[in-house]
């Protein structure tokens, strides 16, 4: 899992400047350790490309000490693409062998799990996937320009006074600010509450405009469910009204046609 995630990240870096690795020192072991569970589950083996990346990283770093991690990753990715098939085969064979060992160890590991442990692991995976899905959705909404949610009166007060707040840690500063907020005179408190109301109006106007834009570009899936229902109801009413108009027109045409036939029949009898 960790290897696949890092592979996707660096592959994106290699193809364009859309992603930035926010790190000054790079340790594969340290990076992977964040994604390895504390249980005895076997670790995912490195792919052929990541074996090459691990081998070449220190060499490129020594040759280009002033180059950023992003640029270094691009150079290594380019070197991998240009690497002859015969040399790639060495890395691919090693990755394949490690993969086989990993699958065997994984099968043994799963066989030792109790039913309760299996259930726990499944729940952990489900929660992890849910969290990743939420993060991806949040990033997509940011990319689509979704307006920021309105701030509360306390949020506005905290943003104004955070820098000069007492305390070393963020938690200490927030605690002290919250205590100050509770002691704030009613007249001052009302100012921030009014600012919060203004921000709420700003949000409602912006979110309405944004949702209309999303509907226009066919992205109704990202708008609020309440708005979707309202828009769906309006669309349904519009469709029903259109069908009713068509039905009325058809009835009118049939009536006219019937009247015309009756008139012609009478003329022929005369």
BASEDO-658626 format. One line per field, with one value per residue (C-alpha): x, y, z; residue in three letters. Coordinates in Angstrom, 3 decimals. Layout:
u <- (X,...)
v <- (Y,...)
w <- (Z,...)
resn <- (ala,...)
! end
This chain:
u <- (0.000,2.748,4.821,1.868,0.982,4.536,4.757,1.691,3.013,6.455,5.059,2.949,6.008,7.940,5.323,4.596,4.809,1.345,2.538,5.195,6.884,6.990,10.157,13.760,15.317,14.255,14.353,12.489,12.375,10.989,8.406,7.201,7.070,4.128,2.032,2.979,0.603,1.896,0.813,2.931,1.486,4.204,5.476,4.731,7.882,9.332,8.480,11.233,11.076,11.321,14.304,16.010,14.884,16.292,19.613,19.990,18.690,21.872,24.004,21.951,21.889,25.697,26.095,23.472,23.440,21.632,18.808,15.398,13.789,11.209,13.825,15.876,12.815,12.212,15.794,15.621,12.251,13.736,16.775,14.446,12.544,15.827,17.268,17.930,15.566,18.469,19.300,15.659,15.357,17.628,15.295,12.158,13.435,14.314,10.909,9.135,11.042,10.259,6.635,6.376,7.884,5.504,2.437,3.521,4.120,0.830,-1.062,0.557,-0.227,-3.901,-4.181,-3.079,-5.692,-8.692,-12.182,-12.154,-8.795,-10.043,-13.128,-10.980,-8.633,-11.567,-13.007,-9.617,-9.370,-12.927,-12.227,-8.964,-10.663,-13.439,-10.906,-8.969,-12.216,-13.140,-9.698,-9.936,-13.424,-12.259,-9.347,-11.661,-14.107,-11.215,-10.042,-13.581,-13.571,-16.189,-16.651,-15.293,-17.864,-18.909,-16.934,-18.420,-17.980,-15.337,-13.446,-13.238,-12.159,-9.505,-8.059,-7.679,-5.974,-4.135,-0.677,-0.606,-2.387,-0.629,0.787,3.547,1.600,-1.393,-3.589,-2.529,-3.193,-6.646,-7.517,-6.502,-8.414,-11.510,-11.280,-10.941,-13.929,-16.091,-15.030,-15.635,-18.173,-21.532,-21.025,-17.753,-19.136,-22.021,-19.597,-18.096,-21.507,-22.619,-19.481,-20.341,-23.857,-22.404,-20.068,-23.009,-24.792,-21.602,-21.409,-25.063,-24.688,-21.416,-22.547,-25.765,-23.821,-21.249,-23.905,-25.597,-22.234,-21.774,-25.217,-24.370,-21.183,-22.920,-21.475,-24.666,-22.952,-20.894,-23.713,-25.630,-28.294,-30.916,-30.156,-30.149,-33.653,-34.929,-33.364,-34.665,-38.160,-38.056,-36.819,-39.586,-42.195,-40.754,-40.909,-44.469,-45.502,-43.904,-45.674,-48.954,-48.480,-47.702,-50.795,-52.953,-51.560,-52.199,-55.794,-56.368,-55.004,-57.182,-60.262,-59.500,-58.873,-62.142,-64.072,-62.527,-63.536,-67.091,-67.319,-66.091,-68.585,-71.492,-70.351,-70.228,-73.767,-75.113)
v <- (0.000,2.407,1.621,2.086,5.416,6.733,5.472,7.449,10.559,10.461,9.453,12.616,14.622,13.138,14.105,17.626,20.179,19.513,17.955,19.112,16.812,18.812,17.400,18.499,15.139,11.909,8.501,5.650,3.711,6.712,7.398,3.802,3.460,5.886,3.494,0.239,-1.003,-1.927,-5.534,-8.258,-7.918,-8.444,-5.270,-4.528,-5.066,-2.325,-2.316,-2.463,1.303,2.015,-0.297,1.741,4.982,3.872,2.870,6.065,8.637,9.011,9.030,11.833,13.693,13.569,14.657,17.438,18.657,21.916,20.310,20.036,16.688,17.285,17.945,14.974,12.716,13.947,13.153,9.655,9.005,10.081,7.835,4.894,5.466,5.556,2.503,-0.426,-3.391,-5.656,-3.489,-3.082,-6.853,-7.022,-4.789,-6.475,-9.960,-8.886,-7.211,-10.320,-12.578,-10.310,-10.161,-13.943,-14.106,-11.358,-13.221,-16.408,-14.573,-12.723,-16.000,-17.395,-14.186,-14.261,-17.934,-17.127,-14.418,-15.109,-14.195,-11.184,-9.984,-10.374,-8.307,-5.635,-5.426,-5.149,-2.311,-0.552,-0.840,0.448,3.467,4.153,4.013,6.260,8.793,8.747,9.200,12.194,13.746,13.249,14.781,17.787,18.346,18.090,20.604,22.983,22.562,23.285,26.514,25.655,28.646,28.347,27.643,30.575,31.209,31.434,34.470,32.639,31.618,35.257,36.344,33.617,34.465,38.119,37.418,34.140,35.639,37.595,34.906,33.501,29.984,28.102,25.337,25.766,23.954,26.313,29.384,28.096,27.326,30.823,32.418,30.403,31.595,35.187,34.667,33.565,36.662,39.026,41.799,41.391,44.518,43.182,39.682,41.028,42.578,39.163,37.518,40.145,39.524,35.825,36.582,38.673,35.833,33.432,35.658,35.819,32.018,31.523,33.894,32.328,28.713,29.393,30.886,28.057,25.330,26.904,26.800,23.143,22.276,24.051,21.970,18.714,18.319,18.019,15.266,17.846,20.160,19.864,17.153,19.694,21.903,18.837,17.920,21.467,21.682,18.212,19.192,22.361,20.377,17.805,20.584,22.048,18.668,18.077,21.529,20.875,17.514,19.167,21.824,19.141,17.194,20.321,21.086,17.507,17.641,20.966,19.607,16.502,18.633,20.872,17.871,16.266,19.472,19.815,16.256,16.813,20.028,18.252,15.412,17.845,19.635,16.358,15.395,18.718)
w <- (0.000,0.991,-2.077,-4.377,-2.779,-3.035,-6.608,-7.626,-5.909,-7.519,-10.888,-10.787,-9.832,-12.723,-15.287,-14.149,-11.360,-9.992,-6.750,-4.315,-1.831,1.365,2.891,3.263,4.087,2.467,4.128,2.487,5.727,7.613,4.896,4.769,8.553,8.639,6.563,8.253,10.932,14.374,13.892,12.285,8.798,6.146,4.517,0.881,-1.232,-3.412,-7.098,-9.742,-10.230,-6.514,-6.164,-8.871,-7.192,-3.851,-5.433,-7.442,-4.990,-2.938,-6.086,-7.653,-4.353,-4.130,-7.758,-7.477,-3.841,-4.653,-6.646,-4.968,-4.158,-6.896,-9.587,-8.394,-8.634,-12.195,-13.192,-11.708,-13.371,-16.709,-16.141,-15.439,-18.673,-20.609,-18.846,-21.236,-20.870,-19.930,-16.902,-15.943,-15.904,-12.831,-10.821,-12.155,-11.289,-7.737,-7.310,-8.613,-6.197,-3.247,-4.339,-4.274,-0.776,0.357,-0.923,0.848,4.122,3.749,3.299,6.480,8.344,7.346,8.268,11.850,12.343,14.537,13.367,15.703,14.314,10.736,11.584,13.232,10.229,7.825,9.886,9.960,6.168,5.755,7.968,6.147,2.732,4.024,5.309,2.020,0.083,2.249,1.693,-2.085,-2.122,-0.097,-2.489,-5.489,-4.004,-3.334,-6.930,-8.165,-6.163,-3.552,-1.200,2.332,5.028,7.231,10.393,13.854,16.068,18.091,14.918,13.843,17.340,17.448,14.018,15.052,18.392,17.833,17.268,20.516,22.560,25.614,25.443,23.659,21.948,19.649,22.173,24.972,22.818,21.839,25.468,26.594,23.727,24.584,28.191,26.951,24.651,27.581,29.586,26.663,27.386,25.701,23.575,22.105,21.778,19.715,17.214,16.409,16.276,13.752,11.683,11.760,10.495,7.668,6.791,6.753,4.229,2.162,2.166,1.185,-1.764,-2.915,-2.475,-4.395,-7.303,-7.179,-7.175,-10.189,-11.990,-11.027,-12.408,-15.663,-16.110,-15.169,-11.657,-9.626,-7.633,-5.713,-4.639,-1.364,-1.281,-0.195,-3.197,-5.430,-4.253,-4.783,-8.241,-9.057,-7.925,-10.046,-13.041,-12.515,-12.397,-15.604,-17.336,-16.160,-17.348,-20.757,-21.052,-20.110,-22.816,-25.407,-24.386,-24.671,-28.133,-29.300,-27.979,-29.740,-33.027,-32.766,-32.093,-35.071,-37.302,-36.192,-36.784,-40.239,-41.177,-39.963,-42.010,-45.153,-44.596,-44.385,-47.552,-49.467,-48.287,-49.555)
resn <- (unk,unk,unk,unk,unk,unk,unk,unk,unk,unk,unk,unk,unk,unk,unk,unk,unk,unk,unk,unk,unk,unk,unk,unk,unk,unk,unk,unk,unk,unk,unk,unk,unk,unk,unk,unk,unk,unk,unk,unk,unk,unk,unk,unk,unk,unk,unk,unk,unk,unk,unk,unk,unk,unk,unk,unk,unk,unk,unk,unk,unk,unk,unk,unk,unk,unk,unk,unk,unk,unk,unk,unk,unk,unk,unk,unk,unk,unk,unk,unk,unk,unk,unk,unk,unk,unk,unk,unk,unk,unk,unk,unk,unk,unk,unk,unk,unk,unk,unk,unk,unk,unk,unk,unk,unk,unk,unk,unk,unk,unk,unk,unk,unk,unk,unk,unk,unk,unk,unk,unk,unk,unk,unk,unk,unk,unk,unk,unk,unk,unk,unk,unk,unk,unk,unk,unk,unk,unk,unk,unk,unk,unk,unk,unk,unk,unk,unk,unk,unk,unk,unk,unk,unk,unk,unk,unk,unk,unk,unk,unk,unk,unk,unk,unk,unk,unk,unk,unk,unk,unk,unk,unk,unk,unk,unk,unk,unk,unk,unk,unk,unk,unk,unk,unk,unk,unk,unk,unk,unk,unk,unk,unk,unk,unk,unk,unk,unk,unk,unk,unk,unk,unk,unk,unk,unk,unk,unk,unk,unk,unk,unk,unk,unk,unk,unk,unk,unk,unk,unk,unk,unk,unk,unk,unk,unk,unk,unk,unk,unk,unk,unk,unk,unk,unk,unk,unk,unk,unk,unk,unk,unk,unk,unk,unk,unk,unk,unk,unk,unk,unk,unk,unk,unk,unk,unk,unk,unk,unk,unk,unk,unk,unk,unk,unk,unk,unk,unk,unk,unk,unk)
! end
